[in-house]
Amino acid sequence: MTILMSGVNMYAMAVVMKVVLGWNINFSIWLSSLTVGIYVAAGGLFSAIFNEVLQFFLIWFGALIIPILGLIETGGWKGMVARIQQNFPGQDYTHAWSTLGRFQDNPMGMHWTGIVFGLGAVQAMGYWTTDFLVVQRVLSAKDIRSAKMAPIIGSFFKMAVPLIVILPGLLGLAVLPMHLVPASSLQPGQYSYNEVLPLMLARYCGPGLLGLGITALVAGFMAGMAGNVSASATVWTYDIYRPFLRKTAPDQHYVSMGRWCTLIGLFVSIGTAYLAMGFASIMDYVQALFGFFIAPLFGTVLLGMLWKRVSCAAGFWGLLAGTLSSVTMFTLMKLDHRWVGVFALSPNAQGLAQDMYQALWSCVTCVVVTVLVTLVTKPRPDEELKGLVYALTEVAHEEHTSFLRRPLFWGVAAVAVLVVLQIIFW
């Protein structure tokens, strides 16, 4: 999963180089992999986290250029909405929920059930709790309070991400003169959905600001690529190689193994970068991956953590069934459009809508199979489950702190901000 996601970042960085600098897409992919490979192999997890923190500020300062200059050109939010309605009459791109009552009322062919249950309850929660790239950062926290605060602080910035991702896309609909097409059907002289950000940078920025904007985008993609590659190296070295293949080797041996794994992961990522080019957009590829791996894994982890009766065999077969069902649904919908109306509940469902329902059904499949296999297998003794199951584990608590420093306070604040944003953009 992490290697497949690393290819996304590699491809995205290559797209920026292609559009803004005019470089060949193949040369850009290999150059980006070489750059990240050097500093991850040399510095490991520390270098990846350090660069993520440094690049975080570059991303925000650089990427905010586009929405600021774009809103100035269009005359603010209302001016942007008016231009979009003029360019795309009859289509609503600026409301989050009001058009989700029926599949045919929005460009995605999406119903609110897919957003709430497929994206929100399965993909989003699964990503934040089971994706090793995220979990690895929390595990590196110095104490339990820091570990709890990390995702809460991240949630505030996550809610602000539309300012530098969705808003530039809306501005692109309003001001770009060319018609964007899916990357999978891209022809010479055309531009794809994936190229909106670099196109907007080239539109608004002179040499100085353009350099800052490119640095911001490249920094973000490098951070994502480095994080995924280092996470995959950690999983292989410490979760598979050390416990099962070589248990007593010196630490230097495991460090070398991690570096070799990093290099191999980079070469695999190059292949996945070319794989991502075959999808309509980068987001289509990402959501498809989440449906394959994150969605069924979330069902397995949730049951295994909260229900001590679940057996090892049930977890394995449930996860396998969920993954296979997801791949099967994806394949059928791509080969025969009639299956879209079956799995995505409407023939109007576009790629992203299909991915969300695919994730929902794969998670349901995983849970059902896990429960059924559990009921016919022997449970483990409670003594073997201590530290693994919530009911049999002594939960660590943060030290006594002031009210404003408690994770609960900031968690409630994050939920309140989320509710306000839903009302504003309903």
N, C-alpha and C positions, 0 to 999 in steps of 0.2 A: 504493500500500500504506500509506504513512504517513498519508495523508489519511483513508483508510478506518479506520485505527486511531484517529486523532484523534477521529472521531465516536463511538467506543466510550467514550472518556474523557468526552466531552461528555455523552453520554446517562447514564453512570453518575453524574456529578456532579448532573445534573438529577433523577435518582431519589432521591438523598440529600435534596435540597431539597424534593422532593415529599412524601416520607415524614415527615421530621422537622419541616420548617417549614410543610408544608401548601400549598406553592406549586403553581401550575399547571405541569404538565410542559413545556408549550410555552414558557411564560415563562422557566422555569429553563434550558432549552436555549439560548435566545437570550441570557440574561444571562451564562451561563458563557462563551459564545463571545466576547461583547464584552469581558469581563474579561481573558481570555487574549490576545485580539487586541491590546489596548492595550499590554501590557507586552512582548509578543514583537516587535511592529512597532517599538516604541521602542528596545528593547535588543538584539534579534537573538539570536544564539547565546549570547552572554555572559549575558544575562538568563535564558535558558532553563536553562543549566547552574547558574548561581548560585541560582536558585529551586529547582532540583532538590535541590541540596545542603541548602539551608535546610529545604525541605519534607520531606526524608528523615527528619530527626529528629522533626518534627511527626507524621509518619505513624506511626512506631514508638511514640512515647510515647502518642499518642492511641489507636491501635488496640489496644494491649496491655490497655486497660481491659476490653474485652469478655471475652477468655479468662480473665483473672484473676477477675473477678466471676462469670463463668459457672461456673467450676470450683468456686468457693466455694459457689454455690447448689446445684450437683448433688452436692457431696461428693467432689470430685476426679475423676480419670479413670475409676475403676471405677464411681462413681456415675453419671457421664455415660453410659458404655457400657450400664449396666443400664437407664437411662431410654430410651435409643434402642431397645434390644431390646424393651422393653415397648411403646413406641409403634409400632415397625415390626417385628413378629415375623417371623422367618424371613429377614430381610435383614441383610447384614453391611456396615456402613459404616466400620469401624475397622481394617481390615487392608489393607495395600498389595498384597501378592503372593499370600497363601495361597488367595485365591478366584479367581485368574486362570487356573487350570488348565483350566476349561471355561467356555464363553460363558454358560451358564445359571446359574452359581454366584454372580454378582454383579449388582447393579442396573444397571450400564452395559451388560451384554451384551458384555463385553470379554474378550479372550484376551491372555495375556502377550505374544504376538508383536506385537500392536498397540501395546502400551506400549513394548516394547524397540525395535522397528524403526520404527514409525510416529511415536510421540511422541519417544522418546529419540534414535534415530540420525538421524532426518530433521528433525522439527519443532524440537526443542530445539537441536540442533547448528546447524541452518540459521538459527534466530533469532539465536543468539549470534555467528554469523560473517558473516551476509549482511544482516541488518536494519540499515538505515543509521542509525537512531536509536541503536543500540548502537555501531556502528562509528565514528560521528561523535565520540562521547565519547572513544573510545580514540585517535583521530587527533589530538585536542586535547592529548594528554599531552605533558609537557615532555621526556621522554627514553624510550628503549626499555624500560628497567626499569619505568617508570611505566605504559607501555602494556601490558606483560605482567601487571603486578600488578592493573590495574584489573578485568579479568574474574575474576581469582582471588579478589580481595577480594569482588567482587560475588557469587561463588558461595557464600560463607559466609552472606551475608544471604539469598540465594535459598533456601538450605536451611532458613532460619528463617522464611521467608514463611508456611508452613503454620500457624504459631502465630497469625498475624493474619488468615488467609484461610480455611483449611480448618477449624481448630479452632472459630472462631465459627459456621461452618456446621453442624458437628456439634452444638454447643451449641444451635443453633436447632432441630435435630431433637429434642433432648431436652426443651426447656423452652417453646418457642413454642406457644401454644394453637391457633393457626390452621393450616390446611392450605395450604401454598404450591403455586402452580400455575405452569405455563410462562407467560412474558410474552406469548407469541403468542396465548394463549387467555384472557387476563386479563379479568375481568368487574368491574363496579363493586362495591366492598366487599371484593374479594379482594386478596391479596398474591402477588407473584411471587418466584421464586428470587433475582432480582436485588436484592431489598429486605431480605435477611437482615441485613446489617450495620447499616443504619440502624434496623431494627426492634429489634435487640439493643441498640443505643445508647439508643434511647428506653426500653427496658425497664429498663436498669440505671442510667442516669445522671441525676442531677439537673441543674439549669440550668448549673452550673459545668463539671462533667465532660462534660455533653452538648455544650457549646460546644467543649471541647477535642477531643472525638471527631469532631464535625462538621468542625472545622478540619483534623484529620488526614486525613479522607477527602477533603475538597475539595482539600486540598494535594496529595494523591497524584494525583487526577484532573487537576488543573491542570498538574502537572509532566508527566504523560504527554501531555496535549493540546499543551502548549507545545513539548515535545520533538519530537513528530511533525510539527507545523506548521512549526517552524523547520527540521527535516530536509528536508521537502519543498521548502521555499523554497531551501535550499542546493543540492539536487540540480538543480532547475530552473535556477537562476541560474548556477551554476558548472560544471555538467556538460552542460547542454543549450544554454542561451541564450548564454553567453559563447563557447564553442568553435565553435558552428555558426551563430548568428544575428548576433551583434555582437561582434567580437573585439577592437576597439580603443577601446571607450568608456572614459571615466574611471571611477575607482572609485566616485565618488558616484552615477553612473548605475546601477551594479550594486547598490549599497545600496538605491536607490529601487526597483529591480526586485524585490529580495528582499522589501521591505516590501509592495509591491503583491501579490506572490505569496502572502505571508502572509495578507493580507485575503481574497484569492480562495479560498485554501485553507480559511479559516474558514467561508466560505459553503458550500463543498462538504462540509465536515465536518458542518454542520448537517443537510444532506440524508442523510448516512450515519448520523447519530444516529437519525433516524427509521427508517432501514433496519434498524438494530440492534434496534429495538422489535419487529420481526416475527419474531425468533428466540426459541426457548424460553428461552434465557438469554444473557447477555453472552458467556460462555465458548464457547457453541456458535458464535456469530458470529465470535469471535476465531479459533477453531481452523479454521473454514471458510476464513477469509482466509489463514491460514497454509498451508492445503492448496492454495489457488489460486496463491499467489505465493512463499512462503518455500520450500516443498518442492521445486518444480522448479528454482528458482534455486539452491538448495544443490547439486543435481546438476550444474548448469552450472558453477558456481564451482569445485567440487571437481575436476572433470575438467579445466577450463581451467587451474587452478593447478598441478596435479600431472602432467599429460600434455601435453608440448609439441607433440604431433602434432595436437591439436585445432585445427580451423579456425574462422574467424569464422562461416561459414555453418552449420557443425555446431552451434556454440553457439546461434545464433539459432533454427534449426529445432528443436533439442532443447528449448530453453526454451519455444517456442511450443507444441510438441506436449505437453509436460508440463502447461502451464497449461490448454490446451484439454481435455486428458483429465480434469484435475481438475474443471473446470467441468461437463463432461459427466457424470461420475460423480455429482457433487453433485445435478445436475438430475434425473437418472434415479432416484436413490434417493428424492428428495422427491416425484416424480410417481407412482412405482410402487414399492410396498414390496417387491415381488419382487426388485428389483435389490439390496436391502440384503443378502440372503443371498449374492449373487454377489460384490459388491465388499468387503463387510465380513465375509464368510465365515460369517455367521450371521444368521438373521432376528431374533434377539433383540437385535442390536446397536442401541443407542440413538444419539442424535445425536453425542455426543462420540466414541464408538467408531467410528462411520461416518467422522468427520472424520480420525481417525488412520490408518485404512486408506486413505482417499482420498489423504492426503498420501504414504503409502508408495508406492502404485501410480503416482502422478503423478511422483514422483522416479525410480522405476524406468523409467517411460516416457521421461522426459527423458534419462536416461543411455543407454538403448538407442538412441534416435534419434540422439543426439549421436555415439555410437560409429559407427553405421552411416553417417551422413553424412560423418564424418571419414575413413572408409576410402575414400570415393570422391571426395574433394576434395584439392586440393593444399595441402601444409603450408606455413607461413610459414618464411622463413629464420631461423636462430637469432639473427642480429643484431637482428631486429625484435622478438624476444621477451624480450630482456634487461630485467629489472625487472618482467616480467609473469608469468613461469613460474618455479616454485620452483627447478628444476634449473639455470636460467640466471641466477639472481639471487644476488648477494652478500648473505647474510642478516646483518642487523645483530645485534650481541650487546651485552648490557649490560656496563657497566664492572665490574671486579673488585670484589666486595663480600663482606661476611662471610656465613657460611653461612645465618644466620637471615634475611638480607635477600634471599636469592636467590629468584626466582619459582619455581624447581623445588621448593624445600623446601615452600613454601606450597601449591603445586599438589598435591604428594603428600599433604600434611596435609588438603586439601579432599577428596581421594578417600577417605582413611581415614575421615573424618567421615561421608561419604556411605554407605560400606559399613556403618558402625555403625548409622546411622539405618535402613537397609534391614532389618537384622537385628532391631532393636527393634520396628519396625512391620510385620514380615513378615506 
